[in-house]
Amino acid sequence: MRRTLIAGNWKMHKNSETARGFARDFLKLYQTTPDLDVCIAAPFTELLALEEMFRGTDLFTAAQNMHFEDQGAFTGEISAPMLAEIGVDFVIVGHSERRAYFAETDETVNKKAKKAFEWNLTPIICCGETLAQREQGLERHIVRHQVVMALAGLTPEQVAKSVIAYEPIWAIGTGKVATPEVAEEMCRVIRTVIRTHHGDAADDVRILYGGSVKPDNAKELMDMEDIDGALVGGASLDPVDFLDIIHAAEN
């Protein structure tokens, strides 16, 4: 049985004061969720504060990116051992914004996924198509290729522990959302290609939907068979909205 995962991606939002304020307000309202996992992907500067404030709870933290080397002359980068040192649990790799703005490639995504496992971090591996690619009927091809490349060389155990986030790029931050049926179709494509290349590990991989997830559409999305949670953007910045999404997933 796959555990639902609700991950909030703050992107480049919040500072120390507002991050701590979110955590205080959220923790006042939050109750332990025995049937699902909850995670916040915060900017690097706020991760340690969240780790400290979440201590003793069942909440997880995630980094939004990391380098695939342990150390070196990579100005401005953060390594897996740095994240592991402060207790981070997950790391997002290959987000569409990293691919679009920072030259992330399928090859670097694969390297980062492998490095994450070396340091007991769980990678949340993102994949998804642009509107132009979907209009050309290429969405299945694009997503299959991204998933195959990202998981290449991982052991069956690592594949099973991986999280895949399907994020149709045309739905991120636009207010548009894939219908539950479209989202389910693409998540099924992902599970099928994992089964083709990695066998029964496909049964354990958690596949999230990301793309304008909000309290009013979360339940319909979470009800789909192959959708195991959500990668939440803007709605995760507000503790009440984020909690409403968690409750929708629980129900």
Backbone hydrogen bonds in HBPLUS format (Angstrom, degrees):
<---DONOR---> <-ACCEPTOR-->    atom                        ^
c    i                          cat <-CA-CA->   ^        H-A-AA   ^      H-
h    n   atom  resd res      DA  || num        DHA   H-A  angle D-A-AA Bond
n    s   type  num  typ     dist DA aas  dist angle  dist       angle   num
A0037-ASP N   A0004-THR O   2.75 MM  33  6.15 163.9  1.78 157.6 161.1     1
A0005-LEU N   A0228-ASP O   2.96 MM 223  6.49 147.3  2.07 144.8 154.7     2
A0230-ALA N   A0005-LEU O   3.01 MM 225  6.58 137.8  2.19 144.3 156.5     3
A0006-ILE N   A0037-ASP O   2.90 MM  31  6.27 165.5  1.92 159.9 162.2     4
A0039-CYS N   A0006-ILE O   2.96 MM  33  6.29 155.5  2.02 155.7 156.0     5
A0007-ALA N   A0230-ALA O   2.89 MM 223  6.19 171.9  1.89 172.5 172.4     6
A0232-VAL N   A0007-ALA O   2.71 MM 225  6.01 162.4  1.74 165.2 169.6     7
A0008-GLY N   A0039-CYS O   2.80 MM  31  6.20 163.1  1.82 152.1 154.8     8
A0041-ALA N   A0008-GLY O   2.60 MM  33  5.81 174.7  1.60 177.4 176.0     9
A0009-ASN N   A0232-VAL O   2.69 MM 223  5.86 173.0  1.69 170.0 169.6    10
A0010-TRP N   A0041-ALA O   2.96 MM  31  6.06 163.1  1.99 157.8 162.8    11
A0019-ALA N   A0015-ASN O   2.83 MM   4  5.80 157.1  1.89 158.0 164.6    12
A0020-ARG N   A0016-SER O   3.04 MM   4  6.09 164.2  2.07 145.1 149.6    13
A0021-GLY N   A0017-GLU O   2.93 MM   4  6.09 148.0  2.04 140.3 150.2    14
A0022-PHE N   A0018-THR O   2.91 MM   4  6.07 155.2  1.98 140.6 146.5    15
A0023-ALA N   A0019-ALA O   2.98 MM   4  6.28 166.2  2.00 150.2 153.6    16
A0024-ARG N   A0020-ARG O   2.91 MM   4  6.13 161.3  1.95 149.6 154.3    17
A0025-ASP N   A0021-GLY O   3.00 MM   4  6.19 170.9  2.01 153.3 155.6    18
A0026-PHE N   A0022-PHE O   2.74 MM   4  5.86 163.6  1.77 159.7 165.2    19
A0027-LEU N   A0023-ALA O   2.89 MM   4  5.90 165.1  1.92 148.9 153.1    20
A0028-LYS N   A0024-ARG O   3.22 MM   4  6.40 139.3  2.40 140.5 150.1    21
A0029-LEU N   A0026-PHE O   3.03 MM   3  5.37 134.0  2.25 105.0 117.0    22
A0030-TYR N   A0026-PHE O   2.79 MM   4  5.84 147.4  1.90 155.7 166.8    23
A0036-LEU N   A0033-THR O   3.36 MM   3  5.70 168.2  2.38 112.9 116.3    24
A0060-PHE N   A0038-VAL O   2.91 MM  22  6.11 160.5  1.94 153.8 159.6    25
A0040-ILE N   A0060-PHE O   3.10 MM  20  6.52 149.0  2.20 136.7 141.3    26
A0062-ALA N   A0040-ILE O   2.82 MM  22  5.81 141.5  1.97 143.0 136.0    27
A0046-GLU N   A0043-PRO O   2.96 MM   3  5.58 156.3  2.02 120.5 127.6    28
A0047-LEU N   A0044-PHE O   3.32 MM   3  5.42 156.8  2.38 104.3 110.9    29
A0050-LEU N   A0046-GLU O   3.08 MM   4  6.33 161.5  2.12 154.1 159.3    30
A0051-GLU N   A0047-LEU O   2.84 MM   4  6.07 160.2  1.88 153.1 159.2    31
A0052-GLU N   A0048-LEU O   3.01 MM   4  6.25 155.9  2.07 148.2 153.8    32
A0053-MET N   A0049-ALA O   2.97 MM   4  6.22 157.4  2.02 148.2 154.6    33
A0054-PHE N   A0050-LEU O   2.78 MM   4  5.83 146.4  1.89 154.0 161.8    34
A0057-THR N   A0054-PHE O   2.96 MM   3  5.53 149.5  2.05 144.6 143.9    35
A0089-ASP N   A0061-THR O   3.09 MM  28  5.60 148.5  2.20 130.3 139.1    36
A0090-PHE N   A0061-THR O   3.07 MM  29  6.37 160.9  2.11 146.3 151.6    37
A0063-ALA N   A0090-PHE O   2.97 MM  27  6.42 149.5  2.06 138.6 140.5    38
A0092-ILE N   A0063-ALA O   2.86 MM  29  6.20 164.8  1.88 151.5 154.2    39
A0067-HIS N   A0078-ILE O   2.74 MM  11  5.84 160.7  1.77 164.1 168.9    40
A0074-PHE N   A0072-GLY O   2.93 MM   2  5.62 133.4  2.15 105.1  91.0    41
A0077-GLU N   A0074-PHE O   3.03 MM   3  5.74 156.5  2.09 148.5 148.2    42
A0083-LEU N   A0079-SER O   3.19 MM   4  6.57 152.4  2.27 146.7 154.0    43
A0084-ALA N   A0080-ALA O   2.82 MM   4  6.07 164.2  1.85 159.4 164.4    44
A0085-GLU N   A0081-PRO O   2.94 MM   4  5.93 148.6  2.04 139.0 146.6    45
A0086-ILE N   A0083-LEU O   3.24 MM   3  5.64 134.7  2.46 104.6 114.8    46
A0088-VAL N   A0083-LEU O   3.17 MM   5  5.48 162.0  2.20 150.5 145.0    47
A0087-GLY N   A0084-ALA O   3.05 MM   3  5.06 154.1  2.12 102.0 110.2    48
A0122-THR N   A0089-ASP O   2.95 MM  33  6.35 167.3  1.97 148.8 152.1    49
A0091-VAL N   A0122-THR O   3.01 MM  31  6.25 146.0  2.13 145.3 144.5    50
A0124-ILE N   A0091-VAL O   2.81 MM  33  5.91 162.6  1.84 143.6 145.4    51
A0093-VAL N   A0124-ILE O   2.98 MM  31  6.04 166.1  2.00 141.9 143.0    52
A0126-CYS N   A0093-VAL O   3.00 MM  33  6.31 168.2  2.02 170.0 173.9    53
A0098-ARG N   A0095-HIS O   2.85 MM   3  5.21 124.3  2.17 108.0 123.1    54
A0099-ARG N   A0095-HIS O   2.96 MM   4  6.34 155.7  2.02 154.8 162.8    55
A0100-ALA N   A0096-SER O   2.82 MM   4  5.95 157.2  1.87 144.5 151.0    56
A0101-TYR N   A0097-GLU O   2.93 MM   4  5.74 164.4  1.96 141.4 146.2    57
A0102-PHE N   A0098-ARG O   2.99 MM   4  4.98 144.2  2.12 124.3 133.3    58
A0104-GLU N   A0098-ARG O   3.25 MM   6  5.59 161.9  2.28 129.1 126.9    59
A0109-VAL N   A0105-THR O   2.98 MM   4  6.19 156.6  2.03 152.1 159.1    60
A0110-ASN N   A0106-ASP O   3.10 MM   4  6.29 156.8  2.16 142.6 147.9    61
A0111-LYS N   A0107-GLU O   3.05 MM   4  6.37 158.3  2.10 147.4 153.2    62
A0112-LYS N   A0108-THR O   2.92 MM   4  6.08 156.3  1.97 147.6 153.7    63
A0113-ALA N   A0109-VAL O   2.93 MM   4  6.18 153.9  1.99 149.4 156.7    64
A0114-LYS N   A0110-ASN O   3.06 MM   4  6.31 164.2  2.09 151.9 155.3    65
A0115-LYS N   A0111-LYS O   2.96 MM   4  6.17 159.5  2.01 145.6 151.8    66
A0116-ALA N   A0112-LYS O   2.84 MM   4  6.00 154.2  1.91 147.9 154.8    67
A0117-PHE N   A0113-ALA O   3.30 MM   4  6.61 160.0  2.34 148.4 151.5    68
A0118-GLU N   A0114-LYS O   3.21 MM   4  6.55 145.5  2.33 142.8 152.5    69
A0118-GLU N   A0115-LYS O   3.09 MM   3  5.03 120.3  2.46  93.6 108.9    70
A0119-TRP N   A0116-ALA O   3.06 MM   3  5.44 139.5  2.24 105.2 116.0    71
A0121-LEU N   A0116-ALA O   2.85 MM   5  4.80 166.5  1.87 145.3 141.6    72
A0120-ASN N   A0117-PHE O   3.17 MM   3  4.87 166.6  2.19 107.1 105.7    73
A0163-VAL N   A0123-PRO O   3.15 MM  40  6.20 156.8  2.21 173.3 170.2    74
A0125-ILE N   A0163-VAL O   2.74 MM  38  6.09 156.4  1.80 165.3 157.2    75
A0165-ALA N   A0125-ILE O   2.79 MM  40  5.87 165.2  1.81 140.3 143.5    76
A0127-CYS N   A0165-ALA O   2.97 MM  38  6.27 150.9  2.06 164.1 161.1    77
A0167-GLU N   A0127-CYS O   2.80 MM  40  6.04 173.5  1.80 169.0 171.1    78
A0169-ILE N   A0129-GLU O   2.90 MM  40  5.70 134.5  2.11 138.6 150.9    79
A0134-ARG N   A0130-THR O   3.03 MM   4  6.32 154.0  2.10 145.7 152.8    80
A0135-GLU N   A0131-LEU O   2.86 MM   4  6.11 160.4  1.90 153.8 159.3    81
A0136-GLN N   A0132-ALA O   3.09 MM   4  6.30 133.0  2.32 138.3 150.1    82
A0138-LEU N   A0133-GLN O   2.84 MM   5  5.17 161.2  1.88 163.4 156.9    83
A0137-GLY N   A0134-ARG O   2.90 MM   3  4.99 159.0  1.94 107.1 113.3    84
A0142-ILE N   A0138-LEU O   2.91 MM   4  6.08 170.6  1.92 169.3 171.8    85
A0143-VAL N   A0139-GLU O   3.06 MM   4  6.14 172.2  2.07 151.2 153.6    86
A0144-ARG N   A0140-ARG O   2.90 MM   4  5.95 165.5  1.92 151.8 156.6    87
A0145-HIS N   A0141-HIS O   3.02 MM   4  6.12 165.7  2.04 149.0 153.1    88
A0146-GLN N   A0142-ILE O   3.01 MM   4  6.26 163.1  2.04 151.7 156.2    89
A0147-VAL N   A0143-VAL O   3.01 MM   4  6.17 162.3  2.04 154.3 158.4    90
A0148-VAL N   A0144-ARG O   2.92 MM   4  6.12 169.6  1.93 158.3 161.3    91
A0149-MET N   A0145-HIS O   3.00 MM   4  6.10 168.6  2.01 153.8 157.0    92
A0150-ALA N   A0146-GLN O   2.96 MM   4  6.03 157.2  2.01 143.2 150.0    93
A0151-LEU N   A0147-VAL O   3.11 MM   4  6.22 155.3  2.17 152.5 156.9    94
A0152-ALA N   A0149-MET O   3.39 MM   3  5.27 155.8  2.46  98.5 105.4    95
A0154-LEU N   A0151-LEU O   3.16 MM   3  5.70 165.6  2.18 137.7 137.2    96
A0158-GLN N   A0155-THR O   3.08 MM   3  5.11 116.5  2.50  97.7 112.9    97
A0159-VAL N   A0155-THR O   2.91 MM   4  6.22 163.8  1.94 160.4 164.9    98
A0160-ALA N   A0156-PRO O   2.98 MM   4  6.13 161.3  2.01 146.3 151.3    99
A0161-LYS N   A0157-GLU O   3.18 MM   4  6.39 141.1  2.34 138.0 147.5   100
A0161-LYS N   A0158-GLN O   3.16 MM   3  5.14 124.9  2.47  94.5 108.4   101
A0162-SER N   A0158-GLN O   3.05 MM   4  6.19 124.0  2.37 142.1 156.5   102
A0162-SER N   A0159-VAL O   3.10 MM   3  5.13 143.3  2.24 100.3 111.3   103
A0164-ILE N   A0206-ARG O   2.87 MM  42  6.29 161.6  1.90 159.8 165.9   104
A0208-LEU N   A0164-ILE O   2.69 MM  44  6.12 160.7  1.73 157.8 164.3   105
A0166-TYR N   A0208-LEU O   2.83 MM  42  6.05 161.0  1.86 160.2 154.5   106
A0210-GLY N   A0166-TYR O   2.85 MM  44  5.97 155.1  1.92 154.5 150.0   107
A0171-ALA N   A0168-PRO O   2.81 MM   3  5.55 165.4  1.83 126.5 131.4   108
A0172-ILE N   A0169-ILE O   3.30 MM   3  5.41 166.2  2.32 107.2 111.3   109
A0183-ALA N   A0179-THR O   2.89 MM   4  6.13 171.6  1.90 166.7 168.9   110
A0184-GLU N   A0180-PRO O   2.85 MM   4  5.93 159.0  1.89 143.6 149.8   111
A0185-GLU N   A0181-GLU O   2.91 MM   4  6.05 155.1  1.97 143.0 150.1   112
A0186-MET N   A0182-VAL O   3.11 MM   4  6.37 160.5  2.15 151.1 154.7   113
A0187-CYS N   A0183-ALA O   2.96 MM   4  6.17 155.0  2.02 148.6 156.3   114
A0188-ARG N   A0184-GLU O   2.85 MM   4  6.00 147.5  1.95 147.8 156.3   115
A0189-VAL N   A0185-GLU O   3.03 MM   4  6.34 145.6  2.15 138.4 148.0   116
A0190-ILE N   A0186-MET O   3.03 MM   4  6.35 153.5  2.10 144.3 150.7   117
A0191-ARG N   A0187-CYS O   3.01 MM   4  6.32 160.5  2.05 145.3 149.9   118
A0192-THR N   A0188-ARG O   2.88 MM   4  6.01 154.6  1.94 147.9 155.2   119
A0193-VAL N   A0189-VAL O   3.00 MM   4  6.24 159.9  2.04 151.0 155.5   120
A0194-ILE N   A0190-ILE O   3.04 MM   4  6.26 153.3  2.11 148.0 155.5   121
A0195-ARG N   A0191-ARG O   2.94 MM   4  6.15 153.4  2.01 142.7 150.1   122
A0196-THR N   A0192-THR O   2.95 MM   4  6.22 152.6  2.03 146.7 154.1   123
A0197-HIS N   A0193-VAL O   3.18 MM   4  6.37 152.1  2.26 142.2 147.9   124
A0198-HIS N   A0194-ILE O   2.62 MM   4  5.45 148.2  1.72 153.7 163.0   125
A0199-GLY N   A0195-ARG O   2.91 MM   4  4.33 133.0  2.14 123.5 121.1   126
A0201-ALA N   A0198-HIS O   3.41 MM   3  5.90 158.2  2.46 134.2 131.5   127
A0202-ALA N   A0199-GLY O   3.17 MM   3  6.26 173.0  2.18 129.3 131.0   128
A0203-ASP N   A0200-ASP O   2.96 MM   3  5.62 156.1  2.02 118.3 124.2   129
A0204-ASP N   A0201-ALA O   3.04 MM   3  5.52 148.2  2.14 111.7 120.4   130
A0205-VAL N   A0201-ALA O   3.24 MM   4  6.52 140.3  2.41 151.6 162.8   131
A0228-ASP N   A0207-ILE O   2.67 MM  21  5.25 164.6  1.69 162.7 163.8   132
A0209-TYR N   A0229-GLY O   3.06 MM  20  6.44 156.9  2.11 133.1 134.5   133
A0231-LEU N   A0209-TYR O   2.94 MM  22  6.01 154.7  2.01 127.3 132.8   134
A0217-ASN N   A0214-LYS O   3.14 MM   3  5.59 156.9  2.20 113.9 120.6   135
A0218-ALA N   A0214-LYS O   3.01 MM   4  5.80 131.7  2.25 159.7 172.4   136
A0221-LEU N   A0217-ASN O   3.30 MM   4  6.52 161.4  2.34 151.3 156.5   137
A0222-MET N   A0218-ALA O   2.86 MM   4  6.05 164.7  1.88 157.7 162.2   138
A0223-ASP N   A0219-LYS O   2.95 MM   4  6.08 131.8  2.18 146.9 158.8   139
A0224-MET N   A0221-LEU O   3.18 MM   3  5.74 164.5  2.21 114.9 119.6   140
A0227-ILE N   A0224-MET O   3.35 MM   3  5.46 161.8  2.39 106.4 111.7   141
A0236-SER N   A0233-GLY O   2.91 MM   3  5.67 157.1  1.96 124.2 131.6   142
A0237-LEU N   A0234-GLY O   3.10 MM   3  5.66 166.5  2.12 117.4 121.6   143
A0242-PHE N   A0238-ASP O   2.93 MM   4  6.06 167.5  1.95 162.1 166.2   144
A0243-LEU N   A0239-PRO O   2.98 MM   4  6.00 153.2  2.05 136.8 144.3   145
A0244-ASP N   A0240-VAL O   2.91 MM   4  6.14 149.9  2.00 146.2 154.6   146
A0245-ILE N   A0241-ASP O   3.10 MM   4  6.43 148.1  2.20 146.1 153.8   147
A0246-ILE N   A0242-PHE O   3.07 MM   4  6.42 155.0  2.13 146.0 152.9   148
A0247-HIS N   A0243-LEU O   2.88 MM   4  6.18 159.5  1.93 151.9 157.1   149
A0248-ALA N   A0244-ASP O   2.92 MM   4  6.14 149.0  2.02 140.6 149.4   150
A0249-ALA N   A0245-ILE O   2.97 MM   4  6.27 150.9  2.06 146.9 154.3   151
A0250-GLU N   A0246-ILE O   2.95 MM   4  6.26 147.7  2.05 146.0 155.6   152
A0251-ASN N   A0247-HIS O   3.06 MM   4  6.25 147.0  2.18 145.2 152.8   153
